[in-house]
Amino acid sequence: MATSKVSLKLLIDTKSSRVLYAEAGKDFVDFLFSLQHLPVGTVIRLLIKDSLVGSLGNLYASIENLSETYWQSNQNKESLLKPKTPPCASGVSMLLPSDISTAKMFYTCPKNGESHYHYSNYEYHPYICDDSRTSCPRCNRSMSKEVTYVARTTANEVSAAKGGFVQGVITYMVMDDLVVKPMSIISSITLLNKFNVKDLSALEEKVVDFGMDEV
């Protein structure tokens, strides 16, 4: 289970009781960007306990409460309630629960690629599935042999998978509307002017920890 937290430094205007922006490091920005990889069903599941998703929450609850009697025999409600991240997705954040950050698994027939001692040929069962209980169309065995999905990757994608998305040598500015930009003196001054902050002594910094409960 993911229990890691990251720290944010908030700049607060105490006169207006407004958070002007947050100073964030690489870990937090990587977390925000990794949300782009999550299926809609996963996002709803993360939010539903707080009743934040309106009609989408009702739709999720309808799927959850619908009896198995009404589902097609080859369908499983869990695939809608707990969808996996795309196999080609990389860098899903450490802040997310482990069952969410796990990518979908793929399987083939155990006989696929099996060699014969007395023959030079190999068994060829050219099928793949995402449920290990599926029967092989050729031999009717359960397709329980795990296979590895290899996505086409560019040099940039490989780098992101290994070390997140953004550089870690600078600090980032995150607004309340999730605008993210590199931190700089000029951008800070511009923002203070935007919010019409005149009294710099009214500004206060506060460090907070951010984890799954705050998502």
CYANA upper distance limits for C-alpha pairs under 8 A (distance plus 0.5 A):
  1 MET  CA     97 PRO  CA      5.96
  1 MET  CA     98 SER  CA      5.54
  1 MET  CA     99 ASP  CA      8.37
  2 ALA  CA     94 MET  CA      6.57
  2 ALA  CA     95 LEU  CA      6.08
  2 ALA  CA     96 LEU  CA      6.40
  2 ALA  CA     97 PRO  CA      5.52
  2 ALA  CA     98 SER  CA      6.41
  3 THR  CA     95 LEU  CA      7.08
  3 THR  CA     97 PRO  CA      8.47
  3 THR  CA    211 GLY  CA      7.70
  3 THR  CA    212 MET  CA      7.87
  4 SER  CA     94 MET  CA      7.37
  4 SER  CA     95 LEU  CA      6.30
  4 SER  CA    211 GLY  CA      7.02
  5 LYS  CA     95 LEU  CA      7.35
  5 LYS  CA    209 ASP  CA      6.63
  5 LYS  CA    210 PHE  CA      5.85
  5 LYS  CA    211 GLY  CA      5.07
  5 LYS  CA    212 MET  CA      8.29
  6 VAL  CA     27 ASP  CA      7.32
  6 VAL  CA     28 PHE  CA      6.97
  6 VAL  CA    209 ASP  CA      6.13
  6 VAL  CA    210 PHE  CA      5.78
  6 VAL  CA    211 GLY  CA      7.17
  7 SER  CA     24 ALA  CA      7.86
  7 SER  CA    207 VAL  CA      7.13
  7 SER  CA    208 VAL  CA      6.15
  7 SER  CA    209 ASP  CA      4.99
  7 SER  CA    210 PHE  CA      6.49
  8 LEU  CA     22 ALA  CA      6.71
  8 LEU  CA     23 GLU  CA      6.36
  8 LEU  CA     24 ALA  CA      5.76
  8 LEU  CA     25 GLY  CA      8.14
  8 LEU  CA    207 VAL  CA      6.10
  8 LEU  CA    208 VAL  CA      5.87
  8 LEU  CA    209 ASP  CA      6.79
  8 LEU  CA    210 PHE  CA      7.57
  9 LYS  CA     22 ALA  CA      5.98
  9 LYS  CA     23 GLU  CA      5.46
  9 LYS  CA     24 ALA  CA      7.22
  9 LYS  CA    205 GLU  CA      6.99
  9 LYS  CA    206 LYS  CA      6.09
  9 LYS  CA    207 VAL  CA      4.87
  9 LYS  CA    208 VAL  CA      6.92
 10 LEU  CA     19 VAL  CA      7.11
 10 LEU  CA     20 LEU  CA      8.04
 10 LEU  CA     21 TYR  CA      6.54
 10 LEU  CA     22 ALA  CA      4.89
 10 LEU  CA     23 GLU  CA      6.75
 10 LEU  CA    205 GLU  CA      6.02
 10 LEU  CA    206 LYS  CA      5.60
 10 LEU  CA    207 VAL  CA      6.64
 10 LEU  CA    208 VAL  CA      7.98
 11 LEU  CA     19 VAL  CA      6.39
 11 LEU  CA     20 LEU  CA      6.15
 11 LEU  CA     21 TYR  CA      6.20
 11 LEU  CA     22 ALA  CA      6.69
 11 LEU  CA     23 GLU  CA      8.28
 11 LEU  CA    203 LEU  CA      7.21
 11 LEU  CA    204 GLU  CA      6.30
 11 LEU  CA    205 GLU  CA      5.24
 11 LEU  CA    206 LYS  CA      7.16
 12 ILE  CA     17 SER  CA      7.35
 12 ILE  CA     18 ARG  CA      6.18
 12 ILE  CA     19 VAL  CA      4.92
 12 ILE  CA     20 LEU  CA      6.23
 12 ILE  CA     21 TYR  CA      8.13
 12 ILE  CA    203 LEU  CA      6.07
 12 ILE  CA    204 GLU  CA      5.58
 12 ILE  CA    205 GLU  CA      6.64
 12 ILE  CA    206 LYS  CA      8.00
 13 ASP  CA     17 SER  CA      6.12
 13 ASP  CA     18 ARG  CA      5.78
 13 ASP  CA     19 VAL  CA      6.83
 13 ASP  CA     20 LEU  CA      7.27
 13 ASP  CA    197 VAL  CA      8.32
 13 ASP  CA    202 ALA  CA      6.37
 13 ASP  CA    203 LEU  CA      5.24
 13 ASP  CA    204 GLU  CA      6.95
 14 THR  CA     18 ARG  CA      7.31
 14 THR  CA    202 ALA  CA      6.00
 14 THR  CA    203 LEU  CA      6.60
 14 THR  CA    204 GLU  CA      7.27
 15 LYS  CA    202 ALA  CA      6.72
 19 VAL  CA    176 ASP  CA      8.42
 20 LEU  CA    175 MET  CA      7.69
 20 LEU  CA    176 ASP  CA      8.38
 20 LEU  CA    191 LEU  CA      8.32
 20 LEU  CA    192 LEU  CA      8.47
 20 LEU  CA    195 PHE  CA      8.34
 21 TYR  CA    173 MET  CA      7.00
 21 TYR  CA    174 VAL  CA      6.26
 21 TYR  CA    175 MET  CA      5.39
 21 TYR  CA    176 ASP  CA      7.23
 22 ALA  CA    173 MET  CA      6.25
 22 ALA  CA    174 VAL  CA      5.65
 22 ALA  CA    175 MET  CA      7.03
 23 GLU  CA    171 THR  CA      7.03
 23 GLU  CA    172 TYR  CA      6.24
 23 GLU  CA    173 MET  CA      5.50
 23 GLU  CA    174 VAL  CA      6.99
 23 GLU  CA    183 MET  CA      8.05
 24 ALA  CA     28 PHE  CA      6.63
 24 ALA  CA     29 VAL  CA      7.46
 24 ALA  CA    171 THR  CA      6.39
 24 ALA  CA    172 TYR  CA      5.61
 24 ALA  CA    173 MET  CA      6.71
 24 ALA  CA    174 VAL  CA      7.33
 25 GLY  CA     29 VAL  CA      7.13
 25 GLY  CA    168 GLY  CA      7.40
 25 GLY  CA    170 ILE  CA      7.79
 25 GLY  CA    171 THR  CA      5.71
 25 GLY  CA    172 TYR  CA      6.54
 26 LYS  CA     30 ASP  CA      6.46
 26 LYS  CA    166 VAL  CA      6.79
 26 LYS  CA    167 GLN  CA      7.11
 26 LYS  CA    168 GLY  CA      5.50
 26 LYS  CA    170 ILE  CA      8.38
 26 LYS  CA    171 THR  CA      7.82
 26 LYS  CA    172 TYR  CA      8.13
 27 ASP  CA     31 PHE  CA      6.74
 27 ASP  CA    164 GLY  CA      8.48
 28 PHE  CA     32 LEU  CA      6.89
 29 VAL  CA     33 PHE  CA      6.72
 29 VAL  CA    166 VAL  CA      7.87
 29 VAL  CA    172 TYR  CA      8.13
 29 VAL  CA    180 VAL  CA      8.34
 30 ASP  CA     34 SER  CA      6.48
 30 ASP  CA     91 GLY  CA      8.29
 30 ASP  CA     93 SER  CA      7.42
 30 ASP  CA    164 GLY  CA      6.27
 30 ASP  CA    165 PHE  CA      6.16
 30 ASP  CA    166 VAL  CA      7.10
 31 PHE  CA     35 LEU  CA      7.13
 31 PHE  CA     92 VAL  CA      7.88
 31 PHE  CA     93 SER  CA      5.51
 31 PHE  CA     94 MET  CA      8.14
 31 PHE  CA     95 LEU  CA      7.66
 32 LEU  CA     36 GLN  CA      8.32
 33 PHE  CA    165 PHE  CA      7.96
 34 SER  CA     38 LEU  CA      8.04
 34 SER  CA     91 GLY  CA      6.73
 34 SER  CA     92 VAL  CA      5.61
 34 SER  CA     93 SER  CA      6.43
 35 LEU  CA     92 VAL  CA      7.85
 35 LEU  CA     93 SER  CA      8.33
 37 HIS  CA     85 THR  CA      7.13
 37 HIS  CA     86 PRO  CA      7.83
 37 HIS  CA     89 ALA  CA      6.69
 37 HIS  CA     92 VAL  CA      7.64
 38 LEU  CA     42 THR  CA      6.76
 38 LEU  CA     43 VAL  CA      7.20
 38 LEU  CA     85 THR  CA      6.29
 38 LEU  CA     86 PRO  CA      8.50
 39 PRO  CA     43 VAL  CA      7.14
 39 PRO  CA     83 PRO  CA      7.24
 39 PRO  CA     84 LYS  CA      7.97
 39 PRO  CA     85 THR  CA      6.94
 40 VAL  CA     44 ILE  CA      6.80
 41 GLY  CA     45 ARG  CA      6.74
 41 GLY  CA     60 TYR  CA      8.23
 41 GLY  CA     80 LEU  CA      6.96
 41 GLY  CA     81 LEU  CA      6.65
 41 GLY  CA     82 LYS  CA      7.30
 41 GLY  CA     83 PRO  CA      6.92
 42 THR  CA     46 LEU  CA      6.81
 42 THR  CA     81 LEU  CA      7.80
 42 THR  CA     82 LYS  CA      6.64
 42 THR  CA     83 PRO  CA      6.72
 42 THR  CA     84 LYS  CA      8.39
 42 THR  CA    100 ILE  CA      7.63
 43 VAL  CA     47 LEU  CA      6.92
 44 ILE  CA     48 ILE  CA      6.18
 44 ILE  CA     53 VAL  CA      7.28
 44 ILE  CA     56 LEU  CA      7.57
 44 ILE  CA     57 GLY  CA      7.05
 44 ILE  CA     60 TYR  CA      7.89
 45 ARG  CA     49 LYS  CA      8.14
 45 ARG  CA     60 TYR  CA      8.32
 45 ARG  CA     81 LEU  CA      7.75
 45 ARG  CA     82 LYS  CA      8.13
 47 LEU  CA     51 SER  CA      7.24
 47 LEU  CA     52 LEU  CA      6.44
 47 LEU  CA     53 VAL  CA      7.25
 48 ILE  CA     52 LEU  CA      6.72
 48 ILE  CA     53 VAL  CA      6.97
 48 ILE  CA     57 GLY  CA      6.33
 51 SER  CA     57 GLY  CA      7.48
 52 LEU  CA     57 GLY  CA      8.13
 53 VAL  CA     57 GLY  CA      5.60
 54 GLY  CA     58 ASN  CA      7.11
 55 SER  CA     59 LEU  CA      6.72
 56 LEU  CA     60 TYR  CA      6.69
 57 GLY  CA     61 ALA  CA      6.69
 58 ASN  CA     62 SER  CA      6.61
 59 LEU  CA     63 ILE  CA      6.93
 60 TYR  CA     64 GLU  CA      6.76
 60 TYR  CA     81 LEU  CA      7.53
 61 ALA  CA     65 ASN  CA      6.52
 62 SER  CA     66 LEU  CA      6.45
 63 ILE  CA     77 LYS  CA      7.36
 63 ILE  CA     80 LEU  CA      8.39
 63 ILE  CA     81 LEU  CA      7.95
 64 GLU  CA     77 LYS  CA      7.77
 64 GLU  CA     81 LEU  CA      7.57
 66 LEU  CA     70 TYR  CA      7.62
 67 SER  CA     71 TRP  CA      7.98
 71 TRP  CA     75 GLN  CA      6.89
 71 TRP  CA     76 ASN  CA      7.96
 71 TRP  CA     77 LYS  CA      8.37
 76 ASN  CA     80 LEU  CA      8.21
 77 LYS  CA     81 LEU  CA      6.72
 78 GLU  CA     82 LYS  CA      5.89
 78 GLU  CA     83 PRO  CA      7.75
 79 SER  CA     83 PRO  CA      5.58
 79 SER  CA     84 LYS  CA      8.33
 82 LYS  CA    100 ILE  CA      8.01
 83 PRO  CA    100 ILE  CA      8.37
 84 LYS  CA    100 ILE  CA      6.97
 84 LYS  CA    101 SER  CA      7.99
 84 LYS  CA    102 THR  CA      7.01
 84 LYS  CA    103 ALA  CA      5.80
 84 LYS  CA    104 LYS  CA      5.75
 85 THR  CA     89 ALA  CA      7.13
 85 THR  CA    100 ILE  CA      7.75
 85 THR  CA    101 SER  CA      7.25
 85 THR  CA    102 THR  CA      7.33
 85 THR  CA    103 ALA  CA      5.51
 85 THR  CA    104 LYS  CA      7.09
 86 PRO  CA    103 ALA  CA      6.80
 86 PRO  CA    104 LYS  CA      7.35
 87 PRO  CA    103 ALA  CA      6.01
 87 PRO  CA    104 LYS  CA      6.50
 87 PRO  CA    105 MET  CA      8.48
 87 PRO  CA    149 TYR  CA      7.40
 87 PRO  CA    151 ALA  CA      8.08
 88 CYS  CA    150 VAL  CA      8.30
 88 CYS  CA    151 ALA  CA      5.99
 90 SER  CA    157 GLU  CA      8.26
 90 SER  CA    160 ALA  CA      7.61
 90 SER  CA    161 ALA  CA      5.50
 91 GLY  CA    160 ALA  CA      7.00
 91 GLY  CA    161 ALA  CA      5.49
 91 GLY  CA    162 LYS  CA      8.04
 91 GLY  CA    163 GLY  CA      8.24
 91 GLY  CA    164 GLY  CA      5.99
 91 GLY  CA    165 PHE  CA      7.97
 92 VAL  CA     96 LEU  CA      8.26
 92 VAL  CA    101 SER  CA      6.43
 93 SER  CA    101 SER  CA      7.79
 94 MET  CA    101 SER  CA      8.35
 95 LEU  CA    211 GLY  CA      6.70
 95 LEU  CA    212 MET  CA      6.38
 96 LEU  CA    100 ILE  CA      7.02
 96 LEU  CA    101 SER  CA      6.78
 96 LEU  CA    212 MET  CA      6.95
 97 PRO  CA    101 SER  CA      6.93
 97 PRO  CA    212 MET  CA      8.35
 98 SER  CA    102 THR  CA      6.68
104 LYS  CA    130 ASP  CA      7.67
105 MET  CA    130 ASP  CA      6.41
105 MET  CA    131 ASP  CA      8.44
105 MET  CA    146 GLU  CA      7.86
105 MET  CA    147 VAL  CA      8.23
105 MET  CA    148 THR  CA      8.29
106 PHE  CA    128 ILE  CA      7.25
106 PHE  CA    129 CYS  CA      6.14
106 PHE  CA    130 ASP  CA      5.04
106 PHE  CA    131 ASP  CA      7.66
106 PHE  CA    132 SER  CA      8.35
106 PHE  CA    146 GLU  CA      6.47
106 PHE  CA    147 VAL  CA      6.13
106 PHE  CA    148 THR  CA      7.39
106 PHE  CA    149 TYR  CA      7.67
107 TYR  CA    128 ILE  CA      6.07
107 TYR  CA    129 CYS  CA      5.80
107 TYR  CA    130 ASP  CA      6.48
107 TYR  CA    131 ASP  CA      7.46
107 TYR  CA    132 SER  CA      6.51
107 TYR  CA    143 MET  CA      6.37
107 TYR  CA    144 SER  CA      6.20
107 TYR  CA    145 LYS  CA      5.70
107 TYR  CA    146 GLU  CA      4.95
107 TYR  CA    147 VAL  CA      5.84
108 THR  CA    112 ASN  CA      7.46
108 THR  CA    125 HIS  CA      8.49
108 THR  CA    126 PRO  CA      8.47
108 THR  CA    127 TYR  CA      6.47
108 THR  CA    128 ILE  CA      5.22
108 THR  CA    129 CYS  CA      6.95
108 THR  CA    132 SER  CA      8.48
108 THR  CA    136 CYS  CA      8.41
108 THR  CA    143 MET  CA      5.32
108 THR  CA    144 SER  CA      6.73
108 THR  CA    145 LYS  CA      5.65
108 THR  CA    146 GLU  CA      6.96
108 THR  CA    147 VAL  CA      7.18
109 CYS  CA    125 HIS  CA      7.09
109 CYS  CA    127 TYR  CA      7.66
109 CYS  CA    128 ILE  CA      8.14
109 CYS  CA    136 CYS  CA      6.54
109 CYS  CA    141 ARG  CA      7.37
109 CYS  CA    142 SER  CA      7.14
109 CYS  CA    143 MET  CA      4.63
109 CYS  CA    144 SER  CA      6.73
109 CYS  CA    145 LYS  CA      6.31
110 PRO  CA    114 GLU  CA      8.14
110 PRO  CA    141 ARG  CA      8.38
110 PRO  CA    142 SER  CA      8.43
110 PRO  CA    143 MET  CA      6.93
110 PRO  CA    144 SER  CA      6.96
110 PRO  CA    145 LYS  CA      5.58
111 LYS  CA    123 GLU  CA      6.72
111 LYS  CA    124 TYR  CA      8.02
111 LYS  CA    125 HIS  CA      7.43
112 ASN  CA    122 TYR  CA      8.46
112 ASN  CA    123 GLU  CA      6.02
112 ASN  CA    124 TYR  CA      5.63
112 ASN  CA    125 HIS  CA      5.32
112 ASN  CA    126 PRO  CA      7.62
113 GLY  CA    122 TYR  CA      6.13
113 GLY  CA    123 GLU  CA      5.75
113 GLY  CA    124 TYR  CA      6.34
113 GLY  CA    125 HIS  CA      8.10
114 GLU  CA    122 TYR  CA      6.05
114 GLU  CA    123 GLU  CA      5.75
114 GLU  CA    124 TYR  CA      8.33
115 SER  CA    119 TYR  CA      8.23
115 SER  CA    120 SER  CA      7.94
115 SER  CA    121 ASN  CA      6.95
115 SER  CA    122 TYR  CA      5.01
115 SER  CA    123 GLU  CA      6.87
116 HIS  CA    120 SER  CA      7.27
116 HIS  CA    121 ASN  CA      7.25
116 HIS  CA    122 TYR  CA      6.99
125 HIS  CA    136 CYS  CA      8.31
125 HIS  CA    138 ARG  CA      7.15
127 TYR  CA    136 CYS  CA      7.75
127 TYR  CA    137 PRO  CA      8.45
128 ILE  CA    143 MET  CA      8.26
129 CYS  CA    134 THR  CA      7.66
129 CYS  CA    143 MET  CA      7.95
131 ASP  CA    143 MET  CA      8.28
132 SER  CA    142 SER  CA      7.00
132 SER  CA    143 MET  CA      5.72
132 SER  CA    144 SER  CA      5.04
132 SER  CA    145 LYS  CA      8.12
133 ARG  CA    142 SER  CA      5.98
133 ARG  CA    143 MET  CA      6.87
133 ARG  CA    144 SER  CA      7.37
134 THR  CA    142 SER  CA      6.05
134 THR  CA    143 MET  CA      6.12
135 SER  CA    139 CYS  CA      8.45
135 SER  CA    140 ASN  CA      5.44
135 SER  CA    141 ARG  CA      5.82
135 SER  CA    142 SER  CA      5.05
135 SER  CA    143 MET  CA      6.29
136 CYS  CA    140 ASN  CA      5.08
136 CYS  CA    141 ARG  CA      5.85
136 CYS  CA    142 SER  CA      6.60
136 CYS  CA    143 MET  CA      6.28
153 THR  CA    157 GLU  CA      6.19
153 THR  CA    158 VAL  CA      6.85
154 THR  CA    158 VAL  CA      6.84
155 ALA  CA    159 SER  CA      6.80
156 ASN  CA    160 ALA  CA      6.80
157 GLU  CA    161 ALA  CA      6.71
158 VAL  CA    162 LYS  CA      6.88
159 SER  CA    163 GLY  CA      6.57
159 SER  CA    164 GLY  CA      7.94
159 SER  CA    165 PHE  CA      8.37
160 ALA  CA    164 GLY  CA      5.04
160 ALA  CA    165 PHE  CA      5.31
160 ALA  CA    166 VAL  CA      8.36
161 ALA  CA    165 PHE  CA      8.29
170 ILE  CA    182 PRO  CA      7.76
170 ILE  CA    183 MET  CA      7.90
171 THR  CA    182 PRO  CA      6.84
171 THR  CA    183 MET  CA      5.96
172 TYR  CA    180 VAL  CA      7.28
172 TYR  CA    181 LYS  CA      6.25
172 TYR  CA    182 PRO  CA      4.96
172 TYR  CA    183 MET  CA      5.22
173 MET  CA    180 VAL  CA      6.23
173 MET  CA    181 LYS  CA      5.85
173 MET  CA    182 PRO  CA      6.35
173 MET  CA    183 MET  CA      5.62
174 VAL  CA    178 LEU  CA      6.39
174 VAL  CA    179 VAL  CA      6.25
174 VAL  CA    180 VAL  CA      5.20
174 VAL  CA    181 LYS  CA      7.28
175 MET  CA    179 VAL  CA      5.71
175 MET  CA    180 VAL  CA      7.13
183 MET  CA    187 SER  CA      7.22
183 MET  CA    188 SER  CA      7.84
184 SER  CA    188 SER  CA      6.72
185 ILE  CA    189 ILE  CA      6.72
186 ILE  CA    190 THR  CA      6.60
187 SER  CA    191 LEU  CA      6.67
188 SER  CA    192 LEU  CA      6.78
189 ILE  CA    193 ASN  CA      6.77
190 THR  CA    194 LYS  CA      6.67
191 LEU  CA    195 PHE  CA      6.78
192 LEU  CA    196 ASN  CA      6.56
192 LEU  CA    197 VAL  CA      5.78
193 ASN  CA    197 VAL  CA      6.61
199 ASP  CA    203 LEU  CA      8.11
210 PHE  CA    214 GLU  CA      6.48
210 PHE  CA    215 VAL  CA      8.40
211 GLY  CA    215 VAL  CA      7.22
